[in-house]
Amino acid sequence: MRIFRTAAAVLILDGLALAGGAEKNAAAPTFNHDIAPILYANCANCHRPGQVAPFSLLTYQDAAKRAKQIAAITQARVMPPWKATPGYGNFLDARLLTDAQIAAIRDWAAHGAPEGDAAEKPAPPKFADGWLAGEPDRVFKMEKPYSLPAEGPDQFRCFVIPLNAEKDEYVKAVEFRPGNRRIVHHAILFMDTTGEARKRQTSPGEGYPCVGGPGLDITGSLGGWAPGAQPAVARGGVAHTIRKGADLVLQIHYHLDGKPEEDQSSVGLQFSQTPPAKGLTLYVLGNEHIDIPAGDAHYVVKASGILPMDVEAMAIFPHAHYLCKEMKVDAHLPDGSVVPMIWIKDWDFNWQGAYRYASPVKLPKGTRLEMTYTYDNSAANPRNPSNPPREVIFGEETTNEMAFAFVSMALPSPDDVSEFRRGTRAELIASMLEEGVPQGLGPRAAPLQLLLNAFDTNHNGKIDPEERPALVQYLMKRGAQK
């Protein structure tokens, strides 16, 4: 019915247009008065020369020849790229057009994309060339340029940058600067205190392929970047802690643009001389028990975890691969209420990123975080990398799958970080064993099998709810002894 009314409205407007051209131009939105302000505010950050988008939208000529395409993708809410469902979590930097803006673009295209009065055109936006958060105290750059071919699939690569901290340091602002905006699609910043990332490189500065993540036991994060994102500036009392000897692991998604390119991206850090009043840590909610049959169009993966203390959720970064189509994370509070964390109804691996909450989300001790991810491994899924579909299990490769939600959390005190990590790591392992030992873990499967054998008291091949507390308590004690 809505489609019929829309079509009828277009016919009526076209009829008025036939009655006189002046009425048509008066009724139709114009680029200069109506459309340019929308494009400049929401699209130009990527759709301008030298950026990752394939074409510019700064001029009338650029926009007019793509008017129907712009109308179609904005009505489908493909662009601007913002995957979080409105009203399900309140986030900073949301790239969302209003219904009125989408209707204006639609009507403008339907009326032949008129340019309008030149006097009504706003000035094109100006973009800062320098550091948006101010001059950093220190800049860390990829050790050498990385070369990419002209064509081929997108690349996900991790680069290891020594931070050379001689003691623990505190970071209050983080800003990623892409070295080549034409090909850098997005970046995620991890910290490694184990030295494992260095070992994965064939030679210093070369980095290593990392599709699903850095492939490490993540000890911290400095946030992420995507075109249009603002620098991550810590809220009051909160700061990132860089441990002595830590490395920055920079995961970059490269989108090839048809000619050979190089990139040498950098990260600017501003330090605080005052230790943070609160602890900052990365909570990992996930399930590695994934085995999706070929042709299954509705495969559901769930996971849950209990928070061992009061926290404030600062940001969330959901992650899966190509087969995922929907992901939802909720927080179930001890009083029975439910706080929505994020809901993505049309997941797209190419548009993943971190979502920062407009205000910290307070979650009391005992809160149960729950995630539900749905996957489509059928031939009808246009994002399925396999044709015909094949069985897909958990793994690091693009053609494997994952189910994780990384949540940046502030704790009451920095002294709480170690205990919190022990507790959440124990809960994560217990969640992994709810359905037995997951497939595709390689050498990691053996210690998990030993834990399952020890705590599966009813011998049904999995950890049941009544068996879980004993396993979690054991893992907490073992972690404290390390």
Protein Blocks (a to p, Z undefined) as FASTA:
>chain_A
ZZmmmmmmmmmmmmmmmnomklmmmmpccfklmmmmmmmmmmmmmmcghiabfbdckbfk
lmmmmmmmmmmmmmnomaccdfbdghiapaehiacddfklmmmmmmmmmnopagbjfklp
ccdddddfbdfkbpafbdcddfbdcdddfbdcdddddddddekiabdcddfbdcdddfbl
klmmbdcddddfklmmmmmpmbghkapadfkbnoiacfbdebjadehiacddddehiacd
ddehiacddddddddehiacdddddddddddfbdcfbdcdddddddfbdcddehiabdcd
ddddddfbdcddfbdcddddfklmbdcdddddfkopacdfbdcfbdcfklgccdddfbdc
dddehiacdddddddfbfklmklmbdcdddddddfbfklccdddddddddfbfklmmmmm
mmmmmmmmmmmmmnopaehklmmlmmmmmmmmmmmmnonopacfklmmmmmmmmmmmmmm
ZZ
